[in-house]
Amino acid sequence: MAGEEALLPGSQALRVAASIGTAGNAALRLLKAAERDAIEEALEACADDARSTVLIALFNGRSPTPEECRSEVSMDAQGRPITLAMKLGTEMHKVALPCAHRHLSELWPGGFRLEPRYRYNPDSGRWEPMREEAVRALLKQGRGSELKGTLVPDVVIHAGLETQILAIYDFKFPCVTPTRPSAWPRYPQGHPHAGQQQDAMYQRALKPKQAPLQITPRLGTLP
């Protein structure tokens, strides 16, 4: 991946980073064009780098075939098959998220979270962010079922408070080389949000100030 100096000119990075100082008082505004563009360029570079890094490590740089993508490579804890496509997506996320953290720490310090988990609170009637310690505690106590139905977007840009969401981005890593935009996935049967499209669920529950967007390698930022 290009160095940060090449990707984000210093003056632009400083301007965008400085803007978070007043963002908390402007929760209802949209991201300014320069802010949005800088964030999205950084996330796109992270997605491209993640795909290249993983494919170089596992396939000598080539893209897997559709048949390889459908092949089963292991099983999860519940005995369900994990395909190569699923494995590659997981590995690419592991590369993209730390990259996103590095860039957003400069571009939008104090105004983002990666993989935050939101849970519906029936008492308040709102979706509320969960602390990572609370999530870990539930899992450690064998109460992971209580997390069913929570929402976990990849990147949340906020205005100083996690409930003041300005933008949501999800990394999407198609197994084969992406050549065209793909629709947001729908939650499967048996899921609390079964049949709902992921972006529509984000929008309805978390109410970001701009529509949720996908970050896809080689294709960039997509609706």
C-alpha positions in Angstrom: 0.0 0.0 0.0 1.2 3.5 -0.7 2.6 5.4 2.2 0.3 7.7 4.1 2.2 10.7 2.7 1.4 9.5 -0.9 -2.1 8.6 -0.2 -3.2 11.6 1.9 -1.2 14.8 1.5 -0.2 16.2 4.8 -2.1 19.5 4.5 -5.4 17.6 3.7 -4.9 15.1 6.5 -4.4 18.0 9.0 -7.4 19.8 7.8 -9.7 16.8 8.0 -8.3 15.7 11.4 -8.8 19.1 12.8 -12.4 19.1 11.9 -13.4 16.6 14.5 -12.8 19.2 17.1 -16.1 20.9 16.1 -17.9 17.8 14.7 -19.4 17.0 18.1 -21.3 20.3 17.9 -22.4 19.6 14.4 -23.9 16.1 14.7 -26.7 16.8 12.3 -24.5 17.9 9.4 -23.2 15.5 6.7 -19.5 14.9 6.2 -18.0 17.7 4.2 -16.9 16.6 0.7 -13.2 16.8 1.6 -13.6 14.9 4.8 -15.7 12.2 3.1 -13.3 11.9 0.1 -10.2 11.5 2.3 -11.9 8.9 4.5 -13.1 6.9 1.6 -9.8 7.1 -0.3 -8.1 5.7 2.8 -10.6 2.9 3.2 -10.4 2.0 -0.5 -6.6 1.8 -0.3 -6.9 -0.5 2.8 -9.3 -2.8 0.9 -7.0 -3.0 -2.2 -4.0 -3.7 0.0 -5.9 -6.4 2.0 -6.9 -8.3 -1.1 -3.4 -8.1 -2.6 -1.7 -9.1 0.7 -3.9 -12.2 1.3 -3.9 -13.4 -2.3 -0.1 -13.0 -2.5 0.2 -15.1 0.7 -2.2 -17.8 -0.3 -2.4 -17.9 -4.1 0.9 -16.3 -5.2 -1.1 -13.3 -6.2 -3.7 -14.9 -8.5 -7.4 -14.8 -7.9 -9.1 -18.0 -7.0 -11.6 -19.6 -9.5 -15.3 -19.8 -8.8 -14.9 -23.5 -8.1 -12.2 -22.9 -5.6 -14.3 -20.2 -3.9 -17.1 -22.6 -3.4 -14.9 -25.4 -2.0 -15.2 -26.2 1.7 -11.9 -25.7 3.7 -13.0 -26.2 7.3 -15.9 -26.3 9.7 -17.0 -23.7 12.3 -17.7 -24.4 16.0 -21.2 -25.5 15.2 -20.1 -27.9 12.5 -21.1 -25.8 9.6 -18.9 -25.7 6.5 -16.6 -22.8 5.9 -15.9 -22.1 2.2 -12.7 -20.6 0.8 -14.7 -17.5 0.0 -15.6 -17.1 3.6 -12.1 -17.8 4.8 -10.6 -15.2 2.4 -13.1 -12.6 3.5 -12.1 -13.2 7.1 -8.4 -12.9 6.3 -8.9 -9.8 4.2 -10.8 -8.1 7.0 -7.9 -8.9 9.4 -5.6 -6.9 7.1 -8.1 -4.1 6.2 -9.3 -3.2 9.7 -5.8 -2.3 11.3 -5.1 -0.3 8.1 -8.3 1.6 8.6 -7.5 2.2 12.2 -4.1 3.7 11.3 -5.6 6.1 8.7 -8.7 7.1 10.6 -6.6 7.9 13.7 -5.0 10.7 11.7 -8.0 11.7 9.6 -10.8 11.5 12.2 -9.3 11.1 15.7 -11.8 10.3 18.4 -14.7 10.0 15.9 -14.7 6.4 14.7 -15.1 2.9 15.8 -14.2 -0.4 14.0 -16.6 -3.3 14.3 -18.7 -1.7 17.0 -21.7 -3.7 18.2 -25.1 -2.2 18.6 -27.9 -3.8 20.5 -31.6 -2.9 20.7 -32.7 -1.7 24.1 -36.5 -2.3 24.4 -36.6 0.0 27.4 -35.3 3.1 25.5 -36.6 1.9 22.1 -33.1 2.6 20.7 -30.2 0.8 19.3 -27.3 1.4 21.7 -23.5 0.7 21.4 -22.1 -2.1 23.5 -18.7 -1.8 25.2 -16.2 -4.4 24.1 -15.7 -5.5 27.7 -19.4 -6.3 27.9 -19.3 -8.4 24.7 -16.3 -10.3 26.0 -17.9 -11.0 29.3 -21.1 -12.4 27.7 -19.0 -14.7 25.5 -16.8 -15.8 28.4 -20.0 -16.6 30.4 -21.4 -18.7 27.5 -24.1 -16.2 26.9 -23.3 -15.4 23.3 -26.9 -16.0 22.4 -27.7 -12.7 23.9 -25.8 -11.1 21.1 -28.1 -12.5 18.5 -29.6 -9.8 16.4 -27.0 -7.2 17.2 -25.6 -5.1 14.4 -21.8 -5.0 13.7 -20.8 -2.6 10.9 -17.1 -2.6 10.0 -16.5 1.2 10.2 -18.6 3.8 12.0 -17.7 7.5 11.6 -19.4 9.6 14.3 -19.5 13.1 15.6 -17.9 12.5 18.9 -20.7 10.3 20.4 -21.3 6.8 19.0 -25.0 7.5 18.7 -24.3 10.5 16.4 -23.4 8.4 13.4 -22.3 10.3 10.3 -21.4 7.4 8.1 -21.2 3.6 8.0 -18.8 1.6 5.8 -18.6 -2.2 5.3 -15.7 -3.9 3.6 -16.9 -6.4 1.1 -14.4 -8.9 -0.3 -15.7 -10.9 -3.2 -13.8 -14.2 -3.6 -13.3 -13.9 -7.4 -12.0 -10.7 -8.9 -14.7 -8.1 -8.6 -15.8 -6.6 -11.9 -19.2 -5.0 -11.0 -21.0 -3.8 -7.9 -23.0 -6.4 -6.0 -26.1 -5.9 -3.9 -25.8 -5.8 -0.1 -26.4 -9.2 1.4 -29.7 -10.2 3.1 -29.8 -11.8 6.5 -30.4 -15.6 6.2 -33.4 -17.6 7.4 -33.3 -18.2 11.1 -31.6 -14.8 11.8 -33.6 -12.2 13.8 -33.4 -9.9 10.7 -34.1 -12.7 8.2 -34.8 -11.3 4.7 -33.7 -7.8 5.6 -31.0 -6.2 3.4 -28.0 -5.3 5.5 -27.7 -1.7 4.5 -31.4 -1.1 5.0 -31.1 -2.6 8.5 -28.2 -0.3 9.3 -30.1 2.7 8.0 -33.3 2.0 9.9 -31.6 1.0 13.2 -28.6 3.2 13.4 -29.8 6.2 11.3 -26.5 7.4 9.8 -26.6 10.8 8.2 -25.6 9.4 4.8 -26.6 6.0 3.4 -24.3 3.1 4.3 -21.7 2.3 1.7 -19.6 -0.7 0.7 -15.8 -0.6 0.2 -14.8 -3.2 -2.4 -11.3 -3.8 -3.7 -10.6 -2.5 -7.2 -14.1 -1.0 -7.4 -13.9 1.5 -4.6 -16.8 3.0 -2.6 -20.2 1.7 -3.7 -23.9 2.2 -2.6 
